[in-house]
Amino acid sequence: MIKKLISILFSTRLMAMLFLTFAIAMATGTFIESKYNTDTARIWVYNAWWFEGIMLVFMINFIGN
């Protein structure tokens, strides 16, 4: 079980999905920032728990690779 979880966390497929998700989130934040303001983009995207979660999993994956 642990070995399978580690192989998923350190896979290049997960890294590709994280890159894509991160790029979509950054683009969404940029569009929100241009339409509304920086504070709104910060609240909805850049300081959101899910965005920080993406960066945390990204960091774990990067260290594992």
ChimeraX commands (.cxc) that place a marker at each C-alpha (Angstrom):
marker #1 position 0.00,0.00,0.00 radius 0.5
marker #1 position 2.75,2.45,0.99 radius 0.5
marker #1 position 4.85,1.45,-2.01 radius 0.5
marker #1 position 1.94,2.10,-4.38 radius 0.5
marker #1 position 1.27,5.51,-2.80 radius 0.5
marker #1 position 4.94,6.45,-3.14 radius 0.5
marker #1 position 5.01,5.35,-6.77 radius 0.5
marker #1 position 1.95,7.53,-7.48 radius 0.5
marker #1 position 3.33,10.56,-5.61 radius 0.5
marker #1 position 6.69,10.37,-7.37 radius 0.5
marker #1 position 5.40,9.60,-10.87 radius 0.5
marker #1 position 6.06,11.76,-13.89 radius 0.5
marker #1 position 2.40,11.40,-14.89 radius 0.5
marker #1 position 1.36,13.16,-11.68 radius 0.5
marker #1 position 3.93,15.87,-12.39 radius 0.5
marker #1 position 2.42,16.43,-15.84 radius 0.5
marker #1 position -1.09,16.68,-14.36 radius 0.5
marker #1 position 0.17,19.06,-11.68 radius 0.5
marker #1 position 1.83,21.28,-14.30 radius 0.5
marker #1 position -1.42,21.42,-16.25 radius 0.5
marker #1 position -3.54,22.12,-13.16 radius 0.5
marker #1 position -1.10,24.76,-11.95 radius 0.5
marker #1 position -1.11,26.48,-15.34 radius 0.5
marker #1 position -4.92,26.52,-15.47 radius 0.5
marker #1 position -5.10,27.90,-11.93 radius 0.5
marker #1 position -2.56,30.61,-12.72 radius 0.5
marker #1 position -4.44,31.56,-15.90 radius 0.5
marker #1 position -7.70,31.72,-13.95 radius 0.5
marker #1 position -6.05,33.92,-11.34 radius 0.5
marker #1 position -4.70,36.20,-14.05 radius 0.5
marker #1 position -8.13,36.57,-15.67 radius 0.5
marker #1 position -9.77,37.27,-12.30 radius 0.5
marker #1 position -7.06,39.81,-11.53 radius 0.5
marker #1 position -7.54,41.63,-14.83 radius 0.5
marker #1 position -11.34,41.66,-14.59 radius 0.5
marker #1 position -11.64,42.57,-10.90 radius 0.5
marker #1 position -8.53,43.37,-8.86 radius 0.5
marker #1 position -5.49,41.81,-7.22 radius 0.5
marker #1 position -7.15,41.28,-3.85 radius 0.5
marker #1 position -9.98,39.28,-5.41 radius 0.5
marker #1 position -7.53,37.05,-7.28 radius 0.5
marker #1 position -5.52,36.60,-4.11 radius 0.5
marker #1 position -8.61,35.53,-2.15 radius 0.5
marker #1 position -10.08,33.21,-4.79 radius 0.5
marker #1 position -6.91,31.66,-6.23 radius 0.5
marker #1 position -3.46,32.55,-4.93 radius 0.5
marker #1 position -4.15,32.22,-1.18 radius 0.5
marker #1 position -6.73,29.44,-1.48 radius 0.5
marker #1 position -6.16,26.14,0.33 radius 0.5
marker #1 position -6.45,24.15,-2.90 radius 0.5
marker #1 position -3.80,26.24,-4.67 radius 0.5
marker #1 position -1.40,25.77,-1.78 radius 0.5
marker #1 position -2.24,22.06,-1.82 radius 0.5
marker #1 position -1.25,21.88,-5.48 radius 0.5
marker #1 position 2.06,23.54,-4.66 radius 0.5
marker #1 position 2.65,21.16,-1.72 radius 0.5
marker #1 position 2.04,18.04,-3.81 radius 0.5
marker #1 position 4.17,19.61,-6.56 radius 0.5
marker #1 position 7.03,20.08,-4.09 radius 0.5
marker #1 position 6.74,16.49,-2.79 radius 0.5
marker #1 position 6.68,15.16,-6.35 radius 0.5
marker #1 position 9.64,17.31,-7.39 radius 0.5
marker #1 position 11.74,16.16,-4.42 radius 0.5
marker #1 position 10.82,12.53,-5.13 radius 0.5
marker #1 position 11.82,12.81,-8.76 radius 0.5
marker link #1:1,2 radius 0.2
marker link #1:2,3 radius 0.2
marker link #1:3,4 radius 0.2
marker link #1:4,5 radius 0.2
marker link #1:5,6 radius 0.2
marker link #1:6,7 radius 0.2
marker link #1:7,8 radius 0.2
marker link #1:8,9 radius 0.2
marker link #1:9,10 radius 0.2
marker link #1:10,11 radius 0.2
marker link #1:11,12 radius 0.2
marker link #1:12,13 radius 0.2
marker link #1:13,14 radius 0.2
marker link #1:14,15 radius 0.2
marker link #1:15,16 radius 0.2
marker link #1:16,17 radius 0.2
marker link #1:17,18 radius 0.2
marker link #1:18,19 radius 0.2
marker link #1:19,20 radius 0.2
marker link #1:20,21 radius 0.2
marker link #1:21,22 radius 0.2
marker link #1:22,23 radius 0.2
marker link #1:23,24 radius 0.2
marker link #1:24,25 radius 0.2
marker link #1:25,26 radius 0.2
marker link #1:26,27 radius 0.2
marker link #1:27,28 radius 0.2
marker link #1:28,29 radius 0.2
marker link #1:29,30 radius 0.2
marker link #1:30,31 radius 0.2
marker link #1:31,32 radius 0.2
marker link #1:32,33 radius 0.2
marker link #1:33,34 radius 0.2
marker link #1:34,35 radius 0.2
marker link #1:35,36 radius 0.2
marker link #1:36,37 radius 0.2
marker link #1:37,38 radius 0.2
marker link #1:38,39 radius 0.2
marker link #1:39,40 radius 0.2
marker link #1:40,41 radius 0.2
marker link #1:41,42 radius 0.2
marker link #1:42,43 radius 0.2
marker link #1:43,44 radius 0.2
marker link #1:44,45 radius 0.2
marker link #1:45,46 radius 0.2
marker link #1:46,47 radius 0.2
marker link #1:47,48 radius 0.2
marker link #1:48,49 radius 0.2
marker link #1:49,50 radius 0.2
marker link #1:50,51 radius 0.2
marker link #1:51,52 radius 0.2
marker link #1:52,53 radius 0.2
marker link #1:53,54 radius 0.2
marker link #1:54,55 radius 0.2
marker link #1:55,56 radius 0.2
marker link #1:56,57 radius 0.2
marker link #1:57,58 radius 0.2
marker link #1:58,59 radius 0.2
marker link #1:59,60 radius 0.2
marker link #1:60,61 radius 0.2
marker link #1:61,62 radius 0.2
marker link #1:62,63 radius 0.2
marker link #1:63,64 radius 0.2
marker link #1:64,65 radius 0.2
view
